[in-house]
Amino acid sequence: MTSLSERALMVTLSVSSWQGRKFDSAETSAVNRKHGLTIQAARVNKALLPKGTELSTLQQVIGTIRKDYERRTLPWGIDGMRILKAEAYMDFSYEVNFWRDQWETAKDDFLRAYPSLKADAFNTLGSLYNPDDYPDVDHLSRLFRFDVKFMPIADEKDWRIDVGDEARAQLEANIRSHLIEVESTAMTAAWSRVQEVVEKMVERLSDPTTIFRNSLVDNAMELCSILPSLNIANDPDLEGVRKTIESTLSRYVGDVDTLRHDPIERTATADKMAEVLRKMAGYMPQRGA
């Protein structure tokens, strides 16, 4: 099998914006004095733009981007880095461009609205309004960031320093051990995602009185679609489980009502998902060995 450095790469996402909130030390002291407190048991944090729906929209976009980023990658465990299967790079880059467009649109909408939102805040906040809390537009625009970086994964062959044969062997052994641990952690995360989805399917479908949403099937099928790009070890057991889930649920895409209301279909699907869980119980402990 090829090394992890040939099958995957590291990726980091940095996306941020101005938060539009401010700790008010004067009001915090006043509130605590009012209640006879000698410590700051209460804190006053101001929403600087109470009517700023554009800012909340931007922050929602950022939250969605971060969630999708984590969904499409696996943990690396160092400084917020994640790991991405090399075969998924092109599809992932397409998603990055999509995220960037969403972020740019929401950011530009907010920056255009900022002067009027600041004026509204003056009228809304009353004595809580402090002009020093509000950066000018030029400074504000520099507080926004969207950046995705890719880095190769080094392996033991990448050492170039001259430290002697014994020390070099120790360094090579150290990095081999680290990469084995990284791959194990990442694959455990991939298996855990499958386990969570399948357990939810079994829980919802086994009880005929339990109500479930279409997302029960949609989320499982979505995971099946991205799981090949998360299978950095090319684990045939994980791929086999994925295919079983996909083939079992594909008939209900767009027709979840059949699964919801037909007791025979519902019971049969619950049984198949329970069987998947039993198989996974045999596979997953080997990953932690």
Secondary structure, 3 states (H helix, E strand, C coil): CCCHHHHEEEEEEEEECCCCEEECHHHHHHHHHHCCCCCCCCCCEEECCCCCHHHHHHHHHHHHHHHHHHHHCEECCCCCCEEEEHHHHHHHHHHHHHHHHHHHHHHHHHHHHHHHHHHHHHHHHHHHCCHHHCCCHHHHHCCCEEEEEEEECCCHHHCCCCCCHHHHHHHHHHHHHHHHHHHHHHHHHHHHHHHHHHHHHHHHHHCCCCCCCCHHHHHHHHHHHHHHHHCCCCCHHHHHHHHHHHHHHHHHCCCHHHHHHCHHHHHHHHHHHHHHHHHHHHHHHHHCC
